[in-house]
């Protein structure tokens, strides 16, 4: 979304996810910040996504603590364990 797009369309699911995960730069997030001030639909989507991201992060932290690890696993640890998925 560019500054010209503010108010002209809603955030798509990929944009909502990136916004909630904090993976956008300040410059990329700024138009969304402005859009969310006026768009209840997108604000509701972001709030739901924020809750999901927070729940997944809390679950990952509990899992690491239960396994006796405090740091996230690297993709090399995942490969060594034989796990498959998005960690290519």
C-alpha positions, 0 to 999 in steps of 0.5 A: 500500500502506498500513501496514495492508496490510503482509504482507497482499499482495504488491507489484504491478508498478507499485509495484515499478517506482515503488519501484525508480525512487525515485519514492515519497515516504518516507511511501509507501516506508516500508510497502514497506521493512517488507514487503520485510524479510519477503517474499522474493518481493517482495524478488526482484522489487525486486532484478530491477527495481533491476538493470533500472533501473540498466542503463537509466540506465547505457545512457542515460548512455552514449548521452548521452556518445556524443552529446556531451551530459551532461544528459538531453534535455528533452521539448522536444528529443524533440519537436523531433527528431520522436521519438514515444512517452511523451514527450508 
